[in-house]
């Protein structure tokens, strides 16, 4: 079986995480993604949120650039521009994350490229959006969390608010933009023409709060009444072995099953805890009771007991435990690949499974300039011209 995006060529000029993550999702499902990097490489290669891997590269770079071919090209050089335009004439998608105004200065804006290739889907991801007072500001995930209200949601009783422990915007924006690109490709099948597709990391952070970021005229003032997102029924509890268990008990029947599992059938009949709003108001009392109850057994024993009682719960796994957890293996949520510098690496597979298409393959992220020569030869450049371009500083080929 072929993959859903087999035959689609994507030129990925983006750097860091969100743009390359978008191209990763396309590559996972068969698109021929050419990652075009400056001669010094994508800055994400040496941007660390964890210890670097073999070769001194960022751990995040490995999954976000898997299944791509890599080309190192100076797109500002006149001869580099000629190469990029030659690639764009036959491309289906261009992806970049230049700040507003940069593409115009370089001559890679949408009107210019639309005239070159009317079928091109032009995908552009910005930090804060194309317009507005923040449009030219540099952006990172924690800034979008702050501006979108995410950070303020996690405010302890004392001390500053706490950002999310994951990169909310950087990891959600790629899914949304890949979705937009797929829509544009589908529309192109009907119309024969491409279009520009945009999103921003700020908008992605807002999108992650769609169920909660709702302003209603008749709602009570902030702080009036219980905090429904921070209560005893939606909380982690420390077990006897020092590990934690998370419960999320929403429905009344789930509450009754929890009471039975804890040996507290009396609580199920307590009118003060009869409904979700009642339990929210009684959160302090219930939290103390649950803290005491869960401290009587080890975490994995509670996992078994609550699963047998059909109570919504899960162990709070440390990151290193995730790789060995059987639920992930049973659903092929992880995959292994071998990188020439980092060695064997385990990464998360594409969250979307197409059961009528071939499953995604996993090739390691390319070395800087690894496929430059092969791509140029596909365009008709001779080996001698490739060497000349490399000597002139237009391209870089992997050693």
C-alpha positions in Angstrom: 0.0 0.0 0.0 1.1 3.6 -0.7 1.0 6.3 2.0 -1.6 9.0 1.9 0.8 11.8 0.9 3.0 9.8 -1.5 3.9 11.9 -4.5 3.6 15.2 -2.5 6.8 17.3 -2.4 7.2 19.7 0.5 10.0 22.3 0.9 10.5 22.9 4.6 12.4 26.2 5.1 11.2 26.5 8.8 13.5 26.3 11.8 13.1 25.4 15.5 10.2 23.2 16.5 6.7 24.1 15.3 7.4 24.5 11.6 9.6 21.4 11.4 7.0 19.5 13.4 4.4 20.4 10.8 6.6 19.0 8.0 7.3 15.9 10.2 3.6 15.0 10.2 3.5 15.3 6.4 6.7 13.2 6.0 5.3 10.6 8.4 2.5 10.0 5.9 4.6 9.7 2.8 5.4 13.3 1.6 8.8 13.8 0.2 10.0 16.6 2.5 13.2 18.4 1.7 14.5 20.3 4.7 16.3 23.3 3.4 18.7 24.6 6.1 21.1 27.5 6.1 24.8 26.5 5.7 25.2 26.8 9.5 22.1 24.5 10.1 18.8 24.9 11.8 19.3 26.6 15.1 17.2 23.8 16.7 20.2 21.5 16.2 21.9 23.3 19.1 18.9 24.5 21.1 18.6 22.4 24.2 15.8 21.7 26.7 17.5 18.4 27.6 21.0 17.1 27.5 22.3 16.9 23.9 22.7 13.5 22.2 25.6 12.0 20.4 27.2 14.5 18.1 26.2 17.4 20.3 22.8 17.9 18.7 19.4 18.6 20.3 17.4 15.6 21.3 14.2 17.3 20.0 15.7 17.7 16.5 15.7 13.9 16.0 11.9 13.3 15.9 10.9 16.7 14.5 13.0 16.1 11.4 12.6 12.4 10.9 11.6 11.0 7.4 13.0 14.2 5.7 15.8 14.7 3.2 18.3 17.4 4.2 19.7 20.2 2.0 22.0 23.0 3.2 21.5 26.0 0.9 22.1 29.8 1.1 18.7 31.0 -0.2 20.0 34.6 -0.2 22.8 33.9 -2.7 21.6 34.5 -6.3 22.7 31.0 -7.3 21.0 29.6 -4.2 17.8 31.5 -5.1 18.0 29.9 -8.6 18.1 26.4 -7.0 15.3 27.1 -4.6 13.1 28.5 -7.4 13.8 25.4 -9.5 12.7 23.2 -6.6 9.6 25.4 -6.0 8.4 25.0 -9.6 7.8 21.3 -9.0 6.8 21.5 -5.3 3.4 21.0 -3.8 3.9 22.8 -0.5 6.3 25.5 0.8 6.5 25.8 4.6 8.3 28.7 6.4 8.2 30.6 9.7 9.8 33.9 8.7 8.8 37.0 10.6 6.3 39.2 8.7 8.1 41.1 6.0 11.1 38.8 5.6 9.7 36.7 2.8 8.9 39.9 0.9 12.5 41.1 1.3 13.9 37.8 0.1 11.5 37.5 -2.8 9.7 34.4 -1.5 6.4 36.0 -0.6 3.1 34.3 -1.7 2.2 36.5 -4.7 5.7 36.0 -6.2 5.6 32.2 -5.7 2.0 31.9 -6.7 2.9 33.4 -10.1 5.8 30.9 -10.3 3.7 27.9 -9.4 -0.1 28.5 -9.1 -0.6 25.0 -7.6 1.7 25.7 -4.7 0.2 25.5 -1.1 2.1 28.2 0.8 2.1 27.5 4.5 3.3 30.2 6.9 3.5 29.9 10.6 4.1 33.1 12.7 4.7 33.7 16.4 1.8 36.1 17.2 0.0 36.5 13.9 0.6 38.5 10.7 -0.7 41.8 12.1 -0.8 43.7 15.4 1.6 45.2 18.0 3.3 41.8 18.6 3.7 40.8 15.0 7.5 41.6 14.9 8.3 40.3 18.4 10.4 37.1 18.8 8.3 34.3 20.3 8.8 31.2 22.4 6.3 28.8 23.8 6.3 30.1 27.4 5.5 33.6 26.0 2.5 32.3 24.2 1.4 30.4 27.3 1.7 33.7 29.2 -0.2 35.8 26.7 -2.9 33.2 26.1 -3.8 32.8 29.8 -2.4 29.3 30.2 0.3 30.3 32.8 -2.3 32.1 35.0 -4.4 28.9 35.2 -1.8 27.2 37.3 -1.5 29.5 40.2 -0.5 27.9 43.6 -1.7 29.5 46.8 1.7 31.0 47.3 4.3 32.0 44.8 4.2 32.8 41.1 2.0 31.1 38.5 3.5 27.9 36.9 3.8 27.3 33.1 2.7 24.0 31.6 5.3 21.3 31.8 4.9 20.7 28.0 5.4 23.0 25.0 1.7 23.7 24.4 2.0 25.9 21.4 5.0 24.3 19.8 3.4 20.9 19.8 -0.2 21.8 18.9 0.5 24.3 16.1 2.1 21.6 13.9 -1.0 19.4 14.1 -3.2 22.4 13.2 -1.0 23.6 10.3 -0.6 20.1 8.9 -4.4 19.9 9.0 -4.7 23.2 7.1 -2.2 22.0 4.5 -4.2 18.8 4.0 -7.4 20.9 3.5 -5.6 23.1 1.0 -4.3 20.1 -0.9 -7.8 18.7 -1.0 -9.2 22.0 -2.2 -6.6 22.0 -4.9 -7.9 18.7 -6.2 -11.2 20.5 -6.9 -9.9 23.9 -8.1 -6.5 23.1 -9.5 -5.0 26.0 -7.6 -3.0 26.3 -4.4 -3.5 28.9 -1.6 -1.8 30.4 1.4 -2.4 28.7 4.8 -1.4 30.4 8.0 -1.5 29.9 11.7 0.3 31.3 14.7 1.7 29.9 17.9 -0.4 32.3 19.9 -3.5 31.1 18.2 -2.5 27.5 18.8 -2.1 28.2 22.5 -5.6 29.7 22.5 -6.9 26.7 20.6 -5.7 24.4 23.3 -8.2 26.2 25.7 -11.3 26.1 23.5 -13.4 24.2 26.2 -12.4 26.6 28.9 -11.6 30.0 27.4 -15.2 31.1 27.2 -16.4 34.5 28.3 -20.1 34.5 29.2 -22.0 37.6 30.3 -24.0 35.9 33.0 -21.0 34.0 34.5 -20.1 34.7 38.2 -17.1 36.9 38.8 -13.6 35.1 38.9 -13.0 33.6 42.3 -16.7 33.4 43.2 -17.5 29.8 44.0 -15.4 26.7 43.7 -12.5 26.3 41.2 -14.0 23.4 39.1 -10.7 22.6 37.4 -8.8 22.2 40.7 -10.7 20.0 43.1 -10.4 16.7 44.9 -12.0 14.8 42.0 -9.4 15.9 39.5 -6.2 15.5 41.3 -3.1 13.3 41.8 -2.6 11.5 45.1 0.5 10.1 46.8 0.5 6.4 47.4 2.2 4.3 50.0 5.3 3.7 47.8 5.8 7.5 47.2 4.5 7.3 43.6 1.4 9.1 42.5 -2.0 8.2 41.0 -4.3 10.5 39.1 -8.1 10.3 39.4 -10.7 12.1 37.3 -14.2 11.4 38.7 -16.8 13.4 36.9 -20.1 11.4 36.8 -22.1 10.4 39.8 -21.8 6.7 38.9 -18.0 7.1 38.8 -18.2 8.7 42.3 -20.2 5.8 43.7 -17.7 3.2 42.2 -14.8 5.2 43.7 -16.5 5.0 47.1 -17.0 1.3 46.8 -13.3 0.8 45.7 -12.1 2.8 48.7 -14.4 0.9 51.1 -16.4 4.1 51.9 -19.9 3.2 50.7 -21.2 5.6 53.3 -19.8 8.6 51.3 -21.8 7.5 48.2 -25.0 8.1 50.3 -23.8 11.5 51.7 -26.2 14.2 50.3 -23.4 16.8 50.6 -21.5 14.9 47.9 -24.4 13.8 45.7 -23.6 15.8 42.5 -20.5 17.2 40.8 -21.1 20.7 42.1 -21.6 19.3 45.6 -18.3 17.5 45.4 -16.6 20.6 44.2 -17.9 22.6 47.2 -16.7 19.7 49.5 -13.3 19.5 47.9 -11.3 20.3 51.0 -12.9 17.6 53.0 -12.8 15.0 50.2 -9.2 15.8 49.4 -8.1 15.0 53.0 -10.1 11.8 52.9 -8.6 10.7 49.6 -5.1 11.6 50.6 -5.4 9.3 53.7 -7.0 6.5 51.7 -4.5 6.4 48.8 -1.6 6.4 51.2 -2.6 2.9 52.4 -1.5 1.0 49.2 1.2 1.2 46.6 0.4 2.9 43.3 0.2 -0.1 41.0 -2.0 -1.9 43.5 -4.4 1.1 43.4 -4.2 1.1 39.5 -5.4 -2.5 39.6 -8.2 -1.9 42.2 -9.6 1.2 40.5 -9.4 -0.4 37.0 -11.4 -3.4 38.3 -14.0 -1.0 39.7 -14.1 1.0 36.4 -12.9 4.2 38.1 -11.2 6.7 35.7 -7.6 6.7 36.9 -4.0 6.4 35.7 -0.6 6.2 37.2 1.5 9.3 37.1 4.4 8.0 35.1 7.8 9.5 35.1 9.1 10.2 31.6 11.4 7.3 31.7 8.5 5.0 32.7 6.5 6.0 29.6 8.8 4.1 27.2 8.2 0.8 29.0 4.4 1.1 29.7 2.5 -1.7 28.0 -0.4 0.4 26.8 1.9 2.3 24.4 3.5 -0.8 23.0 0.1 -2.5 22.4 -0.9 0.4 20.2 2.4 1.0 18.4 2.7 4.5 19.9 6.5 4.4 20.0 9.0 3.5 17.3 12.8 3.0 17.2 15.2 4.5 14.7 19.0 4.5 14.4 20.7 7.9 14.0 24.3 8.0 12.7 25.4 10.2 15.6 22.9 9.5 18.4 22.6 5.8 17.9 19.3 4.0 18.6 16.5 6.4 19.6 12.9 5.8 20.6 10.4 8.4 19.5 6.6 8.9 19.5 4.9 7.8 16.2 2.4 9.9 14.3 -0.8 10.2 16.5 -2.9 9.7 13.4 -3.2 6.2 12.0 -4.6 5.6 8.5 -5.7 2.0 8.4 -6.1 1.9 4.6 -2.6 3.2 3.9 0.9 1.9 4.6 2.0 2.6 8.1 4.5 5.5 8.5 8.2 4.6 8.2 10.8 6.2 10.5 14.0 7.4 9.0 16.4 9.4 11.2 16.7 13.2 10.9 19.2 14.1 8.2 22.7 15.3 8.9 23.3 18.9 7.9 23.5 18.8 4.1 23.2 15.0 3.9 21.1 15.0 0.7 22.2 18.2 -0.9 24.1 16.6 -3.8 21.4 14.0 -4.5 18.7 16.7 -4.7 20.8 18.8 -7.0 21.6 15.8 -9.2 17.8 15.3 -9.5 17.5 18.9 -10.8 20.1 18.1 -13.5 23.3 19.6 -11.8 26.5 17.7 -12.6 28.9 16.5 -10.0 31.4 19.2 -11.2 28.8 22.0 -10.7 27.9 20.7 -7.3 31.6 20.9 -6.3 31.7 24.4 -7.7 28.6 25.5 -5.8 30.1 24.1 -2.6 33.4 25.9 -3.1 31.5 29.1 -3.7 29.6 28.8 -0.4 26.2 28.4 -2.0 25.6 24.9 -0.7 26.9 22.5 1.9 27.2 18.8 1.5 27.5 16.3 4.4 31.0 15.0 5.0 
